[in-house]
């Protein structure tokens, strides 16, 4: 397994419309070609799975939430984590939730996740280790300063996965993959598919499905 992270790094720093990002894509193509050719010394046929776990979208607007960090009740009645595309809240007082939510009522750059969305996004937990509430930005917006990056992002992922720009890529190369029966897959389908090709038992707890079935 080889992890090539340049595409993600240069997209965040320079944006997906930049010349340096375009050159990075070409460089990664060459790297993959070199890896495949190098593998031929172990045999003439190479079976490879090339995939990305997410897409990327250009950032058009930066939002700043320093006022919330300076809120008189921050750290007392609520806490907040500023991620690149979402705000995660923890509430320590019953009334502060309504007050915080009211600050976003007239905003058109995102929304608080409903319970049904948390279920759909696999964010429905029996604890609040990760949040009590999540405000997710619309694609094209990003938060800076945030708690994750030193540089202002020019492109981001981790929006609603229904945006087409958030889709990853999945390529099967090699004769061993002739049994692949679908062109649609989710990230959780990769592990059971790989296990099947390696003749390793697929655990019953796996959420995805083998793409050979």
Secondary structure as GFF3:
##gff-version 3
##sequence-region A 1 213
A	DSSP	alpha_helix	6	14	.	.	.	ID=ss1
A	DSSP	alpha_helix	19	39	.	.	.	ID=ss2
A	DSSP	three_ten_helix	40	42	.	.	.	ID=ss3
A	DSSP	beta_strand	48	51	.	.	.	ID=ss4
A	DSSP	beta_strand	57	58	.	.	.	ID=ss5
A	DSSP	beta_strand	61	63	.	.	.	ID=ss6
A	DSSP	alpha_helix	66	69	.	.	.	ID=ss7
A	DSSP	beta_strand	78	82	.	.	.	ID=ss8
A	DSSP	beta_strand	86	91	.	.	.	ID=ss9
A	DSSP	alpha_helix	96	102	.	.	.	ID=ss10
A	DSSP	beta_strand	110	112	.	.	.	ID=ss11
A	DSSP	alpha_helix	115	120	.	.	.	ID=ss12
A	DSSP	beta_strand	133	137	.	.	.	ID=ss13
A	DSSP	beta_strand	141	143	.	.	.	ID=ss14
A	DSSP	beta_strand	155	156	.	.	.	ID=ss15
A	DSSP	three_ten_helix	164	166	.	.	.	ID=ss16
A	DSSP	beta_strand	170	173	.	.	.	ID=ss17
A	DSSP	three_ten_helix	175	177	.	.	.	ID=ss18
A	DSSP	alpha_helix	189	197	.	.	.	ID=ss19
###
